[in-house]
Amino acid sequence: MSVLIRESAANFHLVSDDPWRIAPKTEAVSGLPDGAWLYPLAVWKKEAKVIYARQQRFGLWLAPDTPVIALETLREDLANFSVIALDFPVFTDGRAYSLAGLLRARLGYQGELRAVGNVLRDQLLFTRRMGFDAWALDESAEEALAYLRNLSQSRMMRHPYQ
């Protein structure tokens, strides 16, 4: 089970009770129990009206191969997503960085942008610079939290050289 770290007002903290679960791609939304769900893009496209009708918080889960044009079609719905989770299936797959940049810079998404999957501590600075403000980590959360806090106090996070 992963541990969630969130940033708020330049302060990083652990979240022990993360209510968000990823909805299965194969199950109908109407069959899911109440709660906060992250819906894969295909499920969202197919059942958006049903999801809205549930009158619960909802988010979006995006695979790294999500086409840019698919993000453009979400422009009007973006403000309604409480969370958008971008998947890193392996730490060497950087496509989620590009999706994050598009969501923040081009589409103006203001909600929580979460890195999920195979996210390593060494990627935290780079993901933050691309707009991520939450991380679901498989590794030691205490070490990652200390790393983020140290970075936030250093010049590296405030003044990148690129």
Chimera marker file (.cmm) of the C-alpha trace (Angstrom):
<marker_set name="trace">
<marker id="1" x="0.000" y="0.000" z="0.000" r="1" g="1" b="0" radius="0.5"/>
<marker id="2" x="1.326" y="3.405" z="-0.896" r="1" g="1" b="0" radius="0.5"/>
<marker id="3" x="1.651" y="6.391" z="1.393" r="1" g="1" b="0" radius="0.5"/>
<marker id="4" x="0.489" y="9.819" z="0.295" r="1" g="1" b="0" radius="0.5"/>
<marker id="5" x="2.441" y="13.045" z="0.694" r="1" g="1" b="0" radius="0.5"/>
<marker id="6" x="0.667" y="16.338" z="-0.038" r="1" g="1" b="0" radius="0.5"/>
<marker id="7" x="1.928" y="19.867" z="-0.374" r="1" g="1" b="0" radius="0.5"/>
<marker id="8" x="-0.159" y="22.778" z="0.810" r="1" g="1" b="0" radius="0.5"/>
<marker id="9" x="1.114" y="26.335" z="1.218" r="1" g="1" b="0" radius="0.5"/>
<marker id="10" x="4.715" y="25.118" z="0.659" r="1" g="1" b="0" radius="0.5"/>
<marker id="11" x="4.362" y="22.696" z="3.584" r="1" g="1" b="0" radius="0.5"/>
<marker id="12" x="4.626" y="18.948" z="3.046" r="1" g="1" b="0" radius="0.5"/>
<marker id="13" x="2.739" y="16.448" z="5.171" r="1" g="1" b="0" radius="0.5"/>
<marker id="14" x="1.821" y="12.763" z="5.254" r="1" g="1" b="0" radius="0.5"/>
<marker id="15" x="-1.771" y="11.761" z="4.677" r="1" g="1" b="0" radius="0.5"/>
<marker id="16" x="-2.676" y="8.621" z="6.556" r="1" g="1" b="0" radius="0.5"/>
<marker id="17" x="-6.318" y="8.403" z="5.540" r="1" g="1" b="0" radius="0.5"/>
<marker id="18" x="-6.396" y="8.882" z="1.801" r="1" g="1" b="0" radius="0.5"/>
<marker id="19" x="-10.002" y="8.237" z="0.710" r="1" g="1" b="0" radius="0.5"/>
<marker id="20" x="-9.245" y="7.996" z="-3.017" r="1" g="1" b="0" radius="0.5"/>
<marker id="21" x="-9.398" y="4.633" z="-4.787" r="1" g="1" b="0" radius="0.5"/>
<marker id="22" x="-8.858" y="3.860" z="-8.451" r="1" g="1" b="0" radius="0.5"/>
<marker id="23" x="-12.009" y="2.540" z="-10.110" r="1" g="1" b="0" radius="0.5"/>
<marker id="24" x="-11.597" y="-0.644" z="-12.133" r="1" g="1" b="0" radius="0.5"/>
<marker id="25" x="-11.803" y="-0.260" z="-15.888" r="1" g="1" b="0" radius="0.5"/>
<marker id="26" x="-14.178" y="-3.177" z="-16.201" r="1" g="1" b="0" radius="0.5"/>
<marker id="27" x="-16.787" y="-2.507" z="-13.520" r="1" g="1" b="0" radius="0.5"/>
<marker id="28" x="-19.812" y="-0.283" z="-14.092" r="1" g="1" b="0" radius="0.5"/>
<marker id="29" x="-19.753" y="2.925" z="-12.075" r="1" g="1" b="0" radius="0.5"/>
<marker id="30" x="-23.222" y="2.212" z="-10.730" r="1" g="1" b="0" radius="0.5"/>
<marker id="31" x="-21.854" y="-0.946" z="-9.066" r="1" g="1" b="0" radius="0.5"/>
<marker id="32" x="-19.162" y="0.887" z="-7.096" r="1" g="1" b="0" radius="0.5"/>
<marker id="33" x="-19.719" y="1.633" z="-3.408" r="1" g="1" b="0" radius="0.5"/>
<marker id="34" x="-19.980" y="5.228" z="-2.267" r="1" g="1" b="0" radius="0.5"/>
<marker id="35" x="-16.695" y="7.024" z="-1.862" r="1" g="1" b="0" radius="0.5"/>
<marker id="36" x="-14.063" y="9.093" z="-3.597" r="1" g="1" b="0" radius="0.5"/>
<marker id="37" x="-13.059" y="7.420" z="-6.860" r="1" g="1" b="0" radius="0.5"/>
<marker id="38" x="-10.388" y="8.132" z="-9.436" r="1" g="1" b="0" radius="0.5"/>
<marker id="39" x="-11.870" y="7.112" z="-12.772" r="1" g="1" b="0" radius="0.5"/>
<marker id="40" x="-9.724" y="5.965" z="-15.689" r="1" g="1" b="0" radius="0.5"/>
<marker id="41" x="-10.233" y="8.160" z="-18.736" r="1" g="1" b="0" radius="0.5"/>
<marker id="42" x="-12.137" y="5.475" z="-20.675" r="1" g="1" b="0" radius="0.5"/>
<marker id="43" x="-14.580" y="5.042" z="-17.778" r="1" g="1" b="0" radius="0.5"/>
<marker id="44" x="-15.006" y="8.815" z="-17.453" r="1" g="1" b="0" radius="0.5"/>
<marker id="45" x="-15.781" y="9.198" z="-21.171" r="1" g="1" b="0" radius="0.5"/>
<marker id="46" x="-18.275" y="6.358" z="-21.073" r="1" g="1" b="0" radius="0.5"/>
<marker id="47" x="-20.038" y="7.167" z="-17.797" r="1" g="1" b="0" radius="0.5"/>
<marker id="48" x="-19.548" y="10.882" z="-17.030" r="1" g="1" b="0" radius="0.5"/>
<marker id="49" x="-23.282" y="11.487" z="-16.617" r="1" g="1" b="0" radius="0.5"/>
<marker id="50" x="-23.588" y="8.610" z="-14.145" r="1" g="1" b="0" radius="0.5"/>
<marker id="51" x="-20.527" y="9.879" z="-12.239" r="1" g="1" b="0" radius="0.5"/>
<marker id="52" x="-22.006" y="13.377" z="-11.967" r="1" g="1" b="0" radius="0.5"/>
<marker id="53" x="-25.343" y="11.899" z="-10.859" r="1" g="1" b="0" radius="0.5"/>
<marker id="54" x="-23.655" y="10.107" z="-7.937" r="1" g="1" b="0" radius="0.5"/>
<marker id="55" x="-23.097" y="13.562" z="-6.391" r="1" g="1" b="0" radius="0.5"/>
<marker id="56" x="-19.793" y="12.591" z="-4.804" r="1" g="1" b="0" radius="0.5"/>
<marker id="57" x="-16.279" y="13.878" z="-5.185" r="1" g="1" b="0" radius="0.5"/>
<marker id="58" x="-14.511" y="12.331" z="-8.141" r="1" g="1" b="0" radius="0.5"/>
<marker id="59" x="-11.141" y="12.424" z="-9.799" r="1" g="1" b="0" radius="0.5"/>
<marker id="60" x="-9.434" y="11.236" z="-12.933" r="1" g="1" b="0" radius="0.5"/>
<marker id="61" x="-6.681" y="8.637" z="-13.379" r="1" g="1" b="0" radius="0.5"/>
<marker id="62" x="-4.572" y="9.075" z="-16.512" r="1" g="1" b="0" radius="0.5"/>
<marker id="63" x="-2.264" y="6.527" z="-18.079" r="1" g="1" b="0" radius="0.5"/>
<marker id="64" x="1.019" y="7.835" z="-19.500" r="1" g="1" b="0" radius="0.5"/>
<marker id="65" x="-0.098" y="7.105" z="-23.075" r="1" g="1" b="0" radius="0.5"/>
<marker id="66" x="-3.090" y="9.459" z="-22.813" r="1" g="1" b="0" radius="0.5"/>
<marker id="67" x="-3.200" y="11.461" z="-26.054" r="1" g="1" b="0" radius="0.5"/>
<marker id="68" x="-2.933" y="15.234" z="-25.779" r="1" g="1" b="0" radius="0.5"/>
<marker id="69" x="-6.145" y="15.602" z="-27.780" r="1" g="1" b="0" radius="0.5"/>
<marker id="70" x="-7.952" y="13.633" z="-25.058" r="1" g="1" b="0" radius="0.5"/>
<marker id="71" x="-6.826" y="16.212" z="-22.492" r="1" g="1" b="0" radius="0.5"/>
<marker id="72" x="-8.111" y="19.009" z="-24.707" r="1" g="1" b="0" radius="0.5"/>
<marker id="73" x="-11.568" y="17.402" z="-24.740" r="1" g="1" b="0" radius="0.5"/>
<marker id="74" x="-11.601" y="17.532" z="-20.918" r="1" g="1" b="0" radius="0.5"/>
<marker id="75" x="-11.082" y="21.303" z="-20.767" r="1" g="1" b="0" radius="0.5"/>
<marker id="76" x="-14.649" y="22.092" z="-19.638" r="1" g="1" b="0" radius="0.5"/>
<marker id="77" x="-14.705" y="19.303" z="-17.032" r="1" g="1" b="0" radius="0.5"/>
<marker id="78" x="-11.284" y="19.941" z="-15.463" r="1" g="1" b="0" radius="0.5"/>
<marker id="79" x="-12.555" y="22.232" z="-12.704" r="1" g="1" b="0" radius="0.5"/>
<marker id="80" x="-14.876" y="19.444" z="-11.522" r="1" g="1" b="0" radius="0.5"/>
<marker id="81" x="-12.082" y="16.934" z="-10.835" r="1" g="1" b="0" radius="0.5"/>
<marker id="82" x="-10.911" y="17.115" z="-7.225" r="1" g="1" b="0" radius="0.5"/>
<marker id="83" x="-7.803" y="15.100" z="-8.095" r="1" g="1" b="0" radius="0.5"/>
<marker id="84" x="-6.053" y="14.090" z="-11.278" r="1" g="1" b="0" radius="0.5"/>
<marker id="85" x="-3.647" y="11.194" z="-10.785" r="1" g="1" b="0" radius="0.5"/>
<marker id="86" x="-0.946" y="10.638" z="-13.385" r="1" g="1" b="0" radius="0.5"/>
<marker id="87" x="0.521" y="7.161" z="-13.537" r="1" g="1" b="0" radius="0.5"/>
<marker id="88" x="4.233" y="6.373" z="-13.640" r="1" g="1" b="0" radius="0.5"/>
<marker id="89" x="4.166" y="2.637" z="-14.532" r="1" g="1" b="0" radius="0.5"/>
<marker id="90" x="7.981" y="2.527" z="-14.219" r="1" g="1" b="0" radius="0.5"/>
<marker id="91" x="10.247" y="5.256" z="-12.915" r="1" g="1" b="0" radius="0.5"/>
<marker id="92" x="11.951" y="5.602" z="-16.303" r="1" g="1" b="0" radius="0.5"/>
<marker id="93" x="8.679" y="6.543" z="-18.037" r="1" g="1" b="0" radius="0.5"/>
<marker id="94" x="8.537" y="10.337" z="-18.110" r="1" g="1" b="0" radius="0.5"/>
<marker id="95" x="5.363" y="10.860" z="-20.128" r="1" g="1" b="0" radius="0.5"/>
<marker id="96" x="3.441" y="11.904" z="-17.007" r="1" g="1" b="0" radius="0.5"/>
<marker id="97" x="5.726" y="14.949" z="-16.730" r="1" g="1" b="0" radius="0.5"/>
<marker id="98" x="4.475" y="16.143" z="-20.106" r="1" g="1" b="0" radius="0.5"/>
<marker id="99" x="0.837" y="15.504" z="-19.197" r="1" g="1" b="0" radius="0.5"/>
<marker id="100" x="1.304" y="17.435" z="-15.948" r="1" g="1" b="0" radius="0.5"/>
<marker id="101" x="2.801" y="20.375" z="-17.796" r="1" g="1" b="0" radius="0.5"/>
<marker id="102" x="-0.096" y="20.423" z="-20.250" r="1" g="1" b="0" radius="0.5"/>
<marker id="103" x="-2.688" y="20.210" z="-17.490" r="1" g="1" b="0" radius="0.5"/>
<marker id="104" x="-1.170" y="23.053" z="-15.474" r="1" g="1" b="0" radius="0.5"/>
<marker id="105" x="0.179" y="25.424" z="-18.142" r="1" g="1" b="0" radius="0.5"/>
<marker id="106" x="-2.054" y="24.976" z="-21.159" r="1" g="1" b="0" radius="0.5"/>
<marker id="107" x="-5.326" y="23.860" z="-19.601" r="1" g="1" b="0" radius="0.5"/>
<marker id="108" x="-5.055" y="25.737" z="-16.291" r="1" g="1" b="0" radius="0.5"/>
<marker id="109" x="-5.943" y="22.832" z="-14.000" r="1" g="1" b="0" radius="0.5"/>
<marker id="110" x="-5.891" y="24.111" z="-10.383" r="1" g="1" b="0" radius="0.5"/>
<marker id="111" x="-6.823" y="20.979" z="-8.382" r="1" g="1" b="0" radius="0.5"/>
<marker id="112" x="-4.595" y="18.356" z="-6.842" r="1" g="1" b="0" radius="0.5"/>
<marker id="113" x="-2.178" y="16.772" z="-9.291" r="1" g="1" b="0" radius="0.5"/>
<marker id="114" x="-0.977" y="13.452" z="-7.931" r="1" g="1" b="0" radius="0.5"/>
<marker id="115" x="1.917" y="11.242" z="-9.047" r="1" g="1" b="0" radius="0.5"/>
<marker id="116" x="1.059" y="7.554" z="-8.633" r="1" g="1" b="0" radius="0.5"/>
<marker id="117" x="2.753" y="4.309" z="-9.548" r="1" g="1" b="0" radius="0.5"/>
<marker id="118" x="6.504" y="3.792" z="-9.523" r="1" g="1" b="0" radius="0.5"/>
<marker id="119" x="7.459" y="7.236" z="-8.178" r="1" g="1" b="0" radius="0.5"/>
<marker id="120" x="10.853" y="7.429" z="-6.487" r="1" g="1" b="0" radius="0.5"/>
<marker id="121" x="12.206" y="9.982" z="-4.045" r="1" g="1" b="0" radius="0.5"/>
<marker id="122" x="14.721" y="11.201" z="-6.622" r="1" g="1" b="0" radius="0.5"/>
<marker id="123" x="11.848" y="12.271" z="-8.888" r="1" g="1" b="0" radius="0.5"/>
<marker id="124" x="10.071" y="14.449" z="-6.324" r="1" g="1" b="0" radius="0.5"/>
<marker id="125" x="11.831" y="17.708" z="-7.179" r="1" g="1" b="0" radius="0.5"/>
<marker id="126" x="11.212" y="17.266" z="-10.898" r="1" g="1" b="0" radius="0.5"/>
<marker id="127" x="7.590" y="16.251" z="-10.501" r="1" g="1" b="0" radius="0.5"/>
<marker id="128" x="6.969" y="19.229" z="-8.220" r="1" g="1" b="0" radius="0.5"/>
<marker id="129" x="8.480" y="21.568" z="-10.788" r="1" g="1" b="0" radius="0.5"/>
<marker id="130" x="5.998" y="20.199" z="-13.354" r="1" g="1" b="0" radius="0.5"/>
<marker id="131" x="3.058" y="20.991" z="-11.087" r="1" g="1" b="0" radius="0.5"/>
<marker id="132" x="2.545" y="17.898" z="-8.961" r="1" g="1" b="0" radius="0.5"/>
<marker id="133" x="1.474" y="18.648" z="-5.399" r="1" g="1" b="0" radius="0.5"/>
<marker id="134" x="0.783" y="15.115" z="-4.133" r="1" g="1" b="0" radius="0.5"/>
<marker id="135" x="2.700" y="11.856" z="-4.354" r="1" g="1" b="0" radius="0.5"/>
<marker id="136" x="1.647" y="8.274" z="-3.630" r="1" g="1" b="0" radius="0.5"/>
<marker id="137" x="4.930" y="6.538" z="-2.841" r="1" g="1" b="0" radius="0.5"/>
<marker id="138" x="5.794" y="2.890" z="-2.416" r="1" g="1" b="0" radius="0.5"/>
<marker id="139" x="9.076" y="3.598" z="-0.662" r="1" g="1" b="0" radius="0.5"/>
<marker id="140" x="9.772" y="5.014" z="2.779" r="1" g="1" b="0" radius="0.5"/>
<marker id="141" x="7.453" y="7.972" z="3.208" r="1" g="1" b="0" radius="0.5"/>
<marker id="142" x="9.423" y="9.401" z="6.115" r="1" g="1" b="0" radius="0.5"/>
<marker id="143" x="12.595" y="9.596" z="4.023" r="1" g="1" b="0" radius="0.5"/>
<marker id="144" x="10.720" y="11.130" z="1.094" r="1" g="1" b="0" radius="0.5"/>
<marker id="145" x="9.016" y="13.659" z="3.365" r="1" g="1" b="0" radius="0.5"/>
<marker id="146" x="12.337" y="14.673" z="4.909" r="1" g="1" b="0" radius="0.5"/>
<marker id="147" x="13.823" y="14.988" z="1.417" r="1" g="1" b="0" radius="0.5"/>
<marker id="148" x="10.988" y="17.285" z="0.274" r="1" g="1" b="0" radius="0.5"/>
<marker id="149" x="11.217" y="19.425" z="3.381" r="1" g="1" b="0" radius="0.5"/>
<marker id="150" x="14.981" y="19.784" z="2.953" r="1" g="1" b="0" radius="0.5"/>
<marker id="151" x="14.549" y="20.681" z="-0.693" r="1" g="1" b="0" radius="0.5"/>
<marker id="152" x="11.897" y="23.272" z="0.100" r="1" g="1" b="0" radius="0.5"/>
<marker id="153" x="14.379" y="25.041" z="2.374" r="1" g="1" b="0" radius="0.5"/>
<marker id="154" x="17.177" y="24.938" z="-0.187" r="1" g="1" b="0" radius="0.5"/>
<marker id="155" x="17.813" y="27.133" z="-3.195" r="1" g="1" b="0" radius="0.5"/>
<marker id="156" x="17.287" y="24.136" z="-5.495" r="1" g="1" b="0" radius="0.5"/>
<marker id="157" x="13.535" y="24.252" z="-5.115" r="1" g="1" b="0" radius="0.5"/>
<marker id="158" x="13.187" y="28.035" z="-5.157" r="1" g="1" b="0" radius="0.5"/>
<marker id="159" x="15.659" y="28.806" z="-7.962" r="1" g="1" b="0" radius="0.5"/>
<marker id="160" x="16.205" y="25.998" z="-10.469" r="1" g="1" b="0" radius="0.5"/>
<marker id="161" x="19.100" y="26.523" z="-12.810" r="1" g="1" b="0" radius="0.5"/>
<marker id="162" x="17.283" y="25.357" z="-15.981" r="1" g="1" b="0" radius="0.5"/>
<link id1="1" id2="2" r="1" g="1" b="0" radius="0.2"/>
<link id1="2" id2="3" r="1" g="1" b="0" radius="0.2"/>
<link id1="3" id2="4" r="1" g="1" b="0" radius="0.2"/>
<link id1="4" id2="5" r="1" g="1" b="0" radius="0.2"/>
<link id1="5" id2="6" r="1" g="1" b="0" radius="0.2"/>
<link id1="6" id2="7" r="1" g="1" b="0" radius="0.2"/>
<link id1="7" id2="8" r="1" g="1" b="0" radius="0.2"/>
<link id1="8" id2="9" r="1" g="1" b="0" radius="0.2"/>
<link id1="9" id2="10" r="1" g="1" b="0" radius="0.2"/>
<link id1="10" id2="11" r="1" g="1" b="0" radius="0.2"/>
<link id1="11" id2="12" r="1" g="1" b="0" radius="0.2"/>
<link id1="12" id2="13" r="1" g="1" b="0" radius="0.2"/>
<link id1="13" id2="14" r="1" g="1" b="0" radius="0.2"/>
<link id1="14" id2="15" r="1" g="1" b="0" radius="0.2"/>
<link id1="15" id2="16" r="1" g="1" b="0" radius="0.2"/>
<link id1="16" id2="17" r="1" g="1" b="0" radius="0.2"/>
<link id1="17" id2="18" r="1" g="1" b="0" radius="0.2"/>
<link id1="18" id2="19" r="1" g="1" b="0" radius="0.2"/>
<link id1="19" id2="20" r="1" g="1" b="0" radius="0.2"/>
<link id1="20" id2="21" r="1" g="1" b="0" radius="0.2"/>
<link id1="21" id2="22" r="1" g="1" b="0" radius="0.2"/>
<link id1="22" id2="23" r="1" g="1" b="0" radius="0.2"/>
<link id1="23" id2="24" r="1" g="1" b="0" radius="0.2"/>
<link id1="24" id2="25" r="1" g="1" b="0" radius="0.2"/>
<link id1="25" id2="26" r="1" g="1" b="0" radius="0.2"/>
<link id1="26" id2="27" r="1" g="1" b="0" radius="0.2"/>
<link id1="27" id2="28" r="1" g="1" b="0" radius="0.2"/>
<link id1="28" id2="29" r="1" g="1" b="0" radius="0.2"/>
<link id1="29" id2="30" r="1" g="1" b="0" radius="0.2"/>
<link id1="30" id2="31" r="1" g="1" b="0" radius="0.2"/>
<link id1="31" id2="32" r="1" g="1" b="0" radius="0.2"/>
<link id1="32" id2="33" r="1" g="1" b="0" radius="0.2"/>
<link id1="33" id2="34" r="1" g="1" b="0" radius="0.2"/>
<link id1="34" id2="35" r="1" g="1" b="0" radius="0.2"/>
<link id1="35" id2="36" r="1" g="1" b="0" radius="0.2"/>
<link id1="36" id2="37" r="1" g="1" b="0" radius="0.2"/>
<link id1="37" id2="38" r="1" g="1" b="0" radius="0.2"/>
<link id1="38" id2="39" r="1" g="1" b="0" radius="0.2"/>
<link id1="39" id2="40" r="1" g="1" b="0" radius="0.2"/>
<link id1="40" id2="41" r="1" g="1" b="0" radius="0.2"/>
<link id1="41" id2="42" r="1" g="1" b="0" radius="0.2"/>
<link id1="42" id2="43" r="1" g="1" b="0" radius="0.2"/>
<link id1="43" id2="44" r="1" g="1" b="0" radius="0.2"/>
<link id1="44" id2="45" r="1" g="1" b="0" radius="0.2"/>
<link id1="45" id2="46" r="1" g="1" b="0" radius="0.2"/>
<link id1="46" id2="47" r="1" g="1" b="0" radius="0.2"/>
<link id1="47" id2="48" r="1" g="1" b="0" radius="0.2"/>
<link id1="48" id2="49" r="1" g="1" b="0" radius="0.2"/>
<link id1="49" id2="50" r="1" g="1" b="0" radius="0.2"/>
<link id1="50" id2="51" r="1" g="1" b="0" radius="0.2"/>
<link id1="51" id2="52" r="1" g="1" b="0" radius="0.2"/>
<link id1="52" id2="53" r="1" g="1" b="0" radius="0.2"/>
<link id1="53" id2="54" r="1" g="1" b="0" radius="0.2"/>
<link id1="54" id2="55" r="1" g="1" b="0" radius="0.2"/>
<link id1="55" id2="56" r="1" g="1" b="0" radius="0.2"/>
<link id1="56" id2="57" r="1" g="1" b="0" radius="0.2"/>
<link id1="57" id2="58" r="1" g="1" b="0" radius="0.2"/>
<link id1="58" id2="59" r="1" g="1" b="0" radius="0.2"/>
<link id1="59" id2="60" r="1" g="1" b="0" radius="0.2"/>
<link id1="60" id2="61" r="1" g="1" b="0" radius="0.2"/>
<link id1="61" id2="62" r="1" g="1" b="0" radius="0.2"/>
<link id1="62" id2="63" r="1" g="1" b="0" radius="0.2"/>
<link id1="63" id2="64" r="1" g="1" b="0" radius="0.2"/>
<link id1="64" id2="65" r="1" g="1" b="0" radius="0.2"/>
<link id1="65" id2="66" r="1" g="1" b="0" radius="0.2"/>
<link id1="66" id2="67" r="1" g="1" b="0" radius="0.2"/>
<link id1="67" id2="68" r="1" g="1" b="0" radius="0.2"/>
<link id1="68" id2="69" r="1" g="1" b="0" radius="0.2"/>
<link id1="69" id2="70" r="1" g="1" b="0" radius="0.2"/>
<link id1="70" id2="71" r="1" g="1" b="0" radius="0.2"/>
<link id1="71" id2="72" r="1" g="1" b="0" radius="0.2"/>
<link id1="72" id2="73" r="1" g="1" b="0" radius="0.2"/>
<link id1="73" id2="74" r="1" g="1" b="0" radius="0.2"/>
<link id1="74" id2="75" r="1" g="1" b="0" radius="0.2"/>
<link id1="75" id2="76" r="1" g="1" b="0" radius="0.2"/>
<link id1="76" id2="77" r="1" g="1" b="0" radius="0.2"/>
<link id1="77" id2="78" r="1" g="1" b="0" radius="0.2"/>
<link id1="78" id2="79" r="1" g="1" b="0" radius="0.2"/>
<link id1="79" id2="80" r="1" g="1" b="0" radius="0.2"/>
<link id1="80" id2="81" r="1" g="1" b="0" radius="0.2"/>
<link id1="81" id2="82" r="1" g="1" b="0" radius="0.2"/>
<link id1="82" id2="83" r="1" g="1" b="0" radius="0.2"/>
<link id1="83" id2="84" r="1" g="1" b="0" radius="0.2"/>
<link id1="84" id2="85" r="1" g="1" b="0" radius="0.2"/>
<link id1="85" id2="86" r="1" g="1" b="0" radius="0.2"/>
<link id1="86" id2="87" r="1" g="1" b="0" radius="0.2"/>
<link id1="87" id2="88" r="1" g="1" b="0" radius="0.2"/>
<link id1="88" id2="89" r="1" g="1" b="0" radius="0.2"/>
<link id1="89" id2="90" r="1" g="1" b="0" radius="0.2"/>
<link id1="90" id2="91" r="1" g="1" b="0" radius="0.2"/>
<link id1="91" id2="92" r="1" g="1" b="0" radius="0.2"/>
<link id1="92" id2="93" r="1" g="1" b="0" radius="0.2"/>
<link id1="93" id2="94" r="1" g="1" b="0" radius="0.2"/>
<link id1="94" id2="95" r="1" g="1" b="0" radius="0.2"/>
<link id1="95" id2="96" r="1" g="1" b="0" radius="0.2"/>
<link id1="96" id2="97" r="1" g="1" b="0" radius="0.2"/>
<link id1="97" id2="98" r="1" g="1" b="0" radius="0.2"/>
<link id1="98" id2="99" r="1" g="1" b="0" radius="0.2"/>
<link id1="99" id2="100" r="1" g="1" b="0" radius="0.2"/>
<link id1="100" id2="101" r="1" g="1" b="0" radius="0.2"/>
<link id1="101" id2="102" r="1" g="1" b="0" radius="0.2"/>
<link id1="102" id2="103" r="1" g="1" b="0" radius="0.2"/>
<link id1="103" id2="104" r="1" g="1" b="0" radius="0.2"/>
<link id1="104" id2="105" r="1" g="1" b="0" radius="0.2"/>
<link id1="105" id2="106" r="1" g="1" b="0" radius="0.2"/>
<link id1="106" id2="107" r="1" g="1" b="0" radius="0.2"/>
<link id1="107" id2="108" r="1" g="1" b="0" radius="0.2"/>
<link id1="108" id2="109" r="1" g="1" b="0" radius="0.2"/>
<link id1="109" id2="110" r="1" g="1" b="0" radius="0.2"/>
<link id1="110" id2="111" r="1" g="1" b="0" radius="0.2"/>
<link id1="111" id2="112" r="1" g="1" b="0" radius="0.2"/>
<link id1="112" id2="113" r="1" g="1" b="0" radius="0.2"/>
<link id1="113" id2="114" r="1" g="1" b="0" radius="0.2"/>
<link id1="114" id2="115" r="1" g="1" b="0" radius="0.2"/>
<link id1="115" id2="116" r="1" g="1" b="0" radius="0.2"/>
<link id1="116" id2="117" r="1" g="1" b="0" radius="0.2"/>
<link id1="117" id2="118" r="1" g="1" b="0" radius="0.2"/>
<link id1="118" id2="119" r="1" g="1" b="0" radius="0.2"/>
<link id1="119" id2="120" r="1" g="1" b="0" radius="0.2"/>
<link id1="120" id2="121" r="1" g="1" b="0" radius="0.2"/>
<link id1="121" id2="122" r="1" g="1" b="0" radius="0.2"/>
<link id1="122" id2="123" r="1" g="1" b="0" radius="0.2"/>
<link id1="123" id2="124" r="1" g="1" b="0" radius="0.2"/>
<link id1="124" id2="125" r="1" g="1" b="0" radius="0.2"/>
<link id1="125" id2="126" r="1" g="1" b="0" radius="0.2"/>
<link id1="126" id2="127" r="1" g="1" b="0" radius="0.2"/>
<link id1="127" id2="128" r="1" g="1" b="0" radius="0.2"/>
<link id1="128" id2="129" r="1" g="1" b="0" radius="0.2"/>
<link id1="129" id2="130" r="1" g="1" b="0" radius="0.2"/>
<link id1="130" id2="131" r="1" g="1" b="0" radius="0.2"/>
<link id1="131" id2="132" r="1" g="1" b="0" radius="0.2"/>
<link id1="132" id2="133" r="1" g="1" b="0" radius="0.2"/>
<link id1="133" id2="134" r="1" g="1" b="0" radius="0.2"/>
<link id1="134" id2="135" r="1" g="1" b="0" radius="0.2"/>
<link id1="135" id2="136" r="1" g="1" b="0" radius="0.2"/>
<link id1="136" id2="137" r="1" g="1" b="0" radius="0.2"/>
<link id1="137" id2="138" r="1" g="1" b="0" radius="0.2"/>
<link id1="138" id2="139" r="1" g="1" b="0" radius="0.2"/>
<link id1="139" id2="140" r="1" g="1" b="0" radius="0.2"/>
<link id1="140" id2="141" r="1" g="1" b="0" radius="0.2"/>
<link id1="141" id2="142" r="1" g="1" b="0" radius="0.2"/>
<link id1="142" id2="143" r="1" g="1" b="0" radius="0.2"/>
<link id1="143" id2="144" r="1" g="1" b="0" radius="0.2"/>
<link id1="144" id2="145" r="1" g="1" b="0" radius="0.2"/>
<link id1="145" id2="146" r="1" g="1" b="0" radius="0.2"/>
<link id1="146" id2="147" r="1" g="1" b="0" radius="0.2"/>
<link id1="147" id2="148" r="1" g="1" b="0" radius="0.2"/>
<link id1="148" id2="149" r="1" g="1" b="0" radius="0.2"/>
<link id1="149" id2="150" r="1" g="1" b="0" radius="0.2"/>
<link id1="150" id2="151" r="1" g="1" b="0" radius="0.2"/>
<link id1="151" id2="152" r="1" g="1" b="0" radius="0.2"/>
<link id1="152" id2="153" r="1" g="1" b="0" radius="0.2"/>
<link id1="153" id2="154" r="1" g="1" b="0" radius="0.2"/>
<link id1="154" id2="155" r="1" g="1" b="0" radius="0.2"/>
<link id1="155" id2="156" r="1" g="1" b="0" radius="0.2"/>
<link id1="156" id2="157" r="1" g="1" b="0" radius="0.2"/>
<link id1="157" id2="158" r="1" g="1" b="0" radius="0.2"/>
<link id1="158" id2="159" r="1" g="1" b="0" radius="0.2"/>
<link id1="159" id2="160" r="1" g="1" b="0" radius="0.2"/>
<link id1="160" id2="161" r="1" g="1" b="0" radius="0.2"/>
<link id1="161" id2="162" r="1" g="1" b="0" radius="0.2"/>
</marker_set>
